[in-house]
Amino acid sequence: MHITILGGAGFLGRKVAARLAAEGALGGCRISSLTLFDLAAPPQPDGATFPVHSLAGDLAELPPAAIPPGTDVVFHLAAVVSSAAEADYELGRRVNVRGTDAVIDACRRLAAPPRLVFTSSVASFSGGQDAVLADDARQVPANSYGAQKAAAELFLADASRRGMLDAVLIRLPTVIVRPGRPNKAASSFVSAILREPLLGLPASLPVPDDFAVWVCSPRRAVEWLLHAAAMDTATMGLDRGINPPGISATVGQMLEALDSVRPGASALVERRPDPAVAAIVGGWPAAFAPVRARPLGFTAHESLAELVQAFIDDDLEDTRRERNAG
Ligand SMILES: NC(=O)c1ccc[n+]([C@@H]2O[C@H](COP(=O)([O-])OP(=O)(O)OC[C@H]3O[C@@H](n4cnc5c(N)ncnc54)[C@H](O)[C@@H]3O)[C@@H](O)[C@H]2O)c1
């Protein structure tokens, strides 16, 4: 099995690559090669027993080697994320819309349609704090990033219907705890209020404590992406979008979970309202009622305390090292 990860140097791309390297197989099929593509050549995952080709380039000018002949699975994770796409309209459209178009064209050139796993987002919906969205809720985005993700979903679903690829489109919740440094996502604070105190550093909270967010852990997100790459899509029909079973949690509940794992840590979180951030994340739905995902095999979420503990186990030391080095 030949696999490509577009956005292979990113947070989730690295984690998917690490899992593939550790397991050597996907859905019971042995992995023969892995191609990693990003703006800068992605790092090699440790311990791979198959060849890993690391490639630098621009998604919108996708080089043929990014999705080489014989590719069976494409993880399309490359994107300009929320605040960055809102701040730079041209860049967001170029990467998130035209880049996705380039991915469809590359898949069309293959002799056999590959499985295409796309990371869409909770940001493709709106509804705000009172929303609990059903699987068939309309995507009415409240920002350019969400609109670009929803548009990409439509193009990919149509390409799937035409037999050019076999798409599974996962609308990821906000994935926490993100390791490393704060990034340009509007939701960056949701990770920061857990990560920074665990590093002994202060963090700002731009929204009230009762503000709820639809979240999932990196472990669960990777699990869902790997499942999407190997599952039987025959029963999905035309609807290739999946609202996975994340969890809805208030900021206050997250800080309680933090304190349950590391007592007193939440004292480092400072309440500092930020209307610009609140305006973006305040438009995203705070909860979903996913029904379809479970029978399709997408696993249920763990508790918030387990999510915090998983960050400590998986990413805290590397984050500390990276931050000290910078
Ligand atoms: N992390 C989250 O909370 C979250 C939530 C919902 C959806 N998603 C989606 O999941 C995917 C992965 O998210 P992430 O958190 O790993 O993001 P990330 O920013 O860490 O990774 C995205 C990668 O895309 C690359 N990229 C950007 N422009 C590119 C271009 N022109 N050509 C090639 N590569 C380019 C970046 O360099 C980066 O490495 C993204 O599509 C994101 O929109 C993430």
The ligand as an ORCA input file, in Angstrom:
! r2SCAN-3c Opt
* xyz 0 1
  N      -5.922     21.114     14.644
  C      -7.227     21.387     14.699
  O      -7.781     21.755     15.765
  C      -8.083     21.187     13.484
  C      -9.472     21.275     13.618
  C     -10.263     21.109     12.489
  C      -9.674     20.853     11.260
  N      -8.309     20.789     11.178
  C      -7.706     20.541      9.871
  O      -6.829     19.440      9.991
  C      -5.702     19.616      9.113
  C      -4.413     19.492      9.880
  O      -4.428     20.445     10.929
  P      -3.140     20.748     11.790
  O      -3.610     21.199     13.097
  O      -2.182     19.616     11.661
  O      -2.592     22.025     11.007
  P      -1.081     22.476     10.764
  O      -1.139     23.937     10.424
  O      -0.205     22.036     11.872
  O      -0.704     21.643      9.462
  C      -1.114     22.043      8.194
  C       0.096     21.911      7.287
  O      -0.285     22.371      5.976
  C       0.877     22.940      5.442
  N       0.573     23.847      4.343
  C       0.012     25.076      4.416
  N      -0.007     25.633      3.203
  C       0.560     24.738      2.344
  C       0.841     24.767      0.963
  N       0.548     25.821      0.192
  N       1.439     23.689      0.418
  C       1.769     22.614      1.194
  N       1.527     22.543      2.515
  C       0.926     23.597      3.082
  C       1.508     23.709      6.603
  O       2.867     23.996      6.339
  C       1.285     22.760      7.743
  O       2.414     21.952      7.999
  C      -5.905     20.964      8.443
  O      -6.526     20.744      7.191
  C      -6.850     21.688      9.364
  O      -7.607     22.651      8.661
  C      -7.505     20.933     12.263
*
